[in-house]
Amino acid sequence: MRDGLLYLLKGTGSLILVASVRRQQSDAEIKEKIPFVTYMNDPQVPGTLDLGVSATMQIASALLCDLKLEMDRHARGHIGQPFLDDWMGSHDTCAYWGDELLRLVIPFLRWERREGEAFQAYVDPRNVLGASIKGLPEHVPAEQVQDRITRYATTFGSRDNVFYVWYKPLGILTAHEGKHRVAFMRAHGQPVIAAWVLEANYPAADRIVVVKPDEPHGEWLAILDGRYVQVLRRPRVSLMMLQAYGVRICRWRDLPNAPSKQGALREMYRNGLQRQQQTVSEEDRTLDLKTVSQRDNQDDESVVRSLFELEPYRCTWRRLAIATTICLALALILWVLPWPILRPGAWICMGVSYGLVSGPLMLRFVGPRRVAAGSARHDY
């Protein structure tokens, strides 16, 4: 475990000290800090949310939440906002939502269907990806701070007030409502936020594999169930999270029954899957290797084509007609001239014109469809 933590935290800079001393607080500690008498006396009040993940996963998720706080402080800045836009692969005028960041980092985030009902729980704000869209914690007037702390720590309200999605296997939550209070409660050292929580699942680690590129600047890919592929657009951050989760790394050649990597990459680029997608649908950013395999099989099928049907080597009727017309005209000129010595030349030109017309009609190409259609196009 110690070696795993050292490997995970390598290169994380000043955040290591913050994460290394992080720990889950017990219900008793939290009850002492929450200024709400009912919490200590009513046994039916919800307890604190237990993440139930490994220490490695918890630290990785905490580092991502810490990063989100720092990112929000650069929002709306003269150079900070353009930097965030470039990193997020989008364009905005303020801080990004937490689920946008998590979706950029974690592949197949919404692959599993959400089931169950939202429930009330006290959530540690250090585990939540919030968003400081309309202001930072220090912008709250001093006379309102204590009132907000009490309200955020004790009042659940409705799902329209505070609603968090809990990706339980990853040990992290994203704020859909109640985004600003995450940074506020952390800034004031508060242990919990009273929130409505909806549990969301995530594919098991043994279902996912990360494919390392063969070239230095190639695409990092995540493959689910040996079939579905997504591009890791921020691979180093994604690897920190996925390796903490237990996902293994391999090369494309190590994948069993996989189609050609070139075919998969060609299909991926054709569909623009390496770019930021405009929808939240996982299917819209996923390549199905079964489809690639079917196309590879179709490309290997033998087909019969004439010279006029070969791509990109095909012969065009226009050029053929011009060449045939020139030969016929030359044959006619040589024939009508009053010198018998030119008659054999006329016959030769006639034969050439006949060959130009009949040859392409009689010749047939028999070979793989990929050659007949061209390497970058498909004839189906």
Phi, psi and omega in degrees: 000318182298316179297322179296320180292319179297321179292320181296318187274356182299126176084008182270000171068223187291345181287347182298316181297321180295316185285328186291333180262004181289142177205159176283134179267143181285163177302323183295318179296319182291320180300327180290333185267335184282123181281064184213106187297324183299327182300322184279340187250337185265113182289347182268357177290137182302151178268184179284151183282120178268117183295320177068033178242170180292161178298323179296315180294320180296319179293317180298316179294321179297321178296321178293320177295321177297319179298320181297322177300316180293321179298318181298330180289343178266353181295147180070000179284159183299320176249339182295314181295315175301324178296314178300319180298317179296317183291323180278348180069034183213193179217124182213177180240007182206191179294150179272152177294154180296324181290336175294317178295315183295323179291328177291325185271321187257120176285152177057035187299318182254027182292319180278140180286137177282131180229160179093177182252153176292146181227165180268138179202157173266119190249134175290120183296343179287350179258006189246136171269103179261202178199121177268079187279315187257006180158168181255166182306323182288351178278350178283128179304143184302324182289347180260352188297308184296321178298318180292320178301313180298316182292316181293328184276342189234338187257118179280323182061220179246177178294342176283345179268311181209116184218118183241142174259125185256108174276088193303312181297336181267350180066038183214150179237152174241138183268121174263320169233147185080038184285320186290330185291344179297305179294323181298311182292326177291321180297330182258015173065028181275141188278333186216161170235133175282119188215155166274132186235133174244125182279134177236139181270172178211144181305144179297153184299326182285355176269348185245143173222141177260129180259119179279137181289154178280336180250157186302323185248027179281179182276131169275133185236146172246131183239129180252130177057027179066015187224317188261133188239136171227150180273133174274100185283340174232072194298324184291318177291320179299318180296322178302316181287314186290322177292325175296328179286336179112013180283138180267161180245139178212182174257162181299323182295342180275352182282129178283138174057031180271147175289180180295141179295323180297319178295321179293315179294322179298317179292323179296314180292325179297325179269358179068031184285348178277353180258167177295127180273152184270356179240170178261004180289130178294327180298329183287346178241022185238137175255131179266115181294339176296321177295319178297318180296319178298319179292322177298319179296319178294324179294333181274352179293144177281136179228160178247126182222150171272173181295339181276353183249359181281129175246128003259027186258008191295151174266137183261146180298325184297311179295321179295321179294321178296314180295320180294318180297319179297316180297317179295318180296318179295321178297318179296318179297314181295330182286322185276345179293145187280026180242110183302335182296340181273350182299319177300325177296324177296318179296321179297316179296324177296320179294321179296316179296322177295319179295323179297326182278315187277330183302303180300332180285333183266332182286140178227138176261129177238116182184186182298148181298326183296328178283318180295325183267347184096151186292337185251007181225162182233134184263063175199000000 
